[in-house]
């Protein structure tokens, strides 16, 4: 839980310059890769309600940058559509 709490404080998301608060949506998992074990966090962001889709969405991730400037997060973004279509996914290394 400490890992998820640390991450929530260093992962900022906003839609049209309004903050989207995060919450955990599942327990943390560990996933083994060729370069080591990765923590997998399932998070949900709740952006402020708007009359239309946001024009801009921005994210800022700074976990571990103070101790390892080369650290990278590997996000997978899912958008929950409002029109009943299938959800969309965007992966960003």
Residue, then its C-alpha position, 0 to 999 in steps of 0.5 A: x500500500x505504501x507504494x500505491x500511496x507514494x505513486x498517487x502523490x507523484x502522478x498528476x492528471x488534469x483535464x482542461x487544467x482541472x485536477x483529476x483525483x486518483x484512487x486505487x481500483x485493485x490491489x498492487x500486483x508484481x509482474x516479472x519482466x526480463x529487466x526485473x520485477x515491476x509493480x503494477x498499480x491499478x488506478x482510477x482517475x475521476x475528472x470533473x464533469x464537463x458538458x463535453x469531452x476535454x480539449x486537453x489532458x495532461x499527466x505528470x509522473x515523478x515517482x523515484x526521480x529524486x533517487x533515480x532520474x532514469x526511472x520510467x513509468x509504463x502507463x496504460x490508459x483506458x478511457x471510459x466512453x460516455x456514448x456506450x461504445x467500447x472503451x479505448x486504450x492507449x499505451x504510452x512507454 
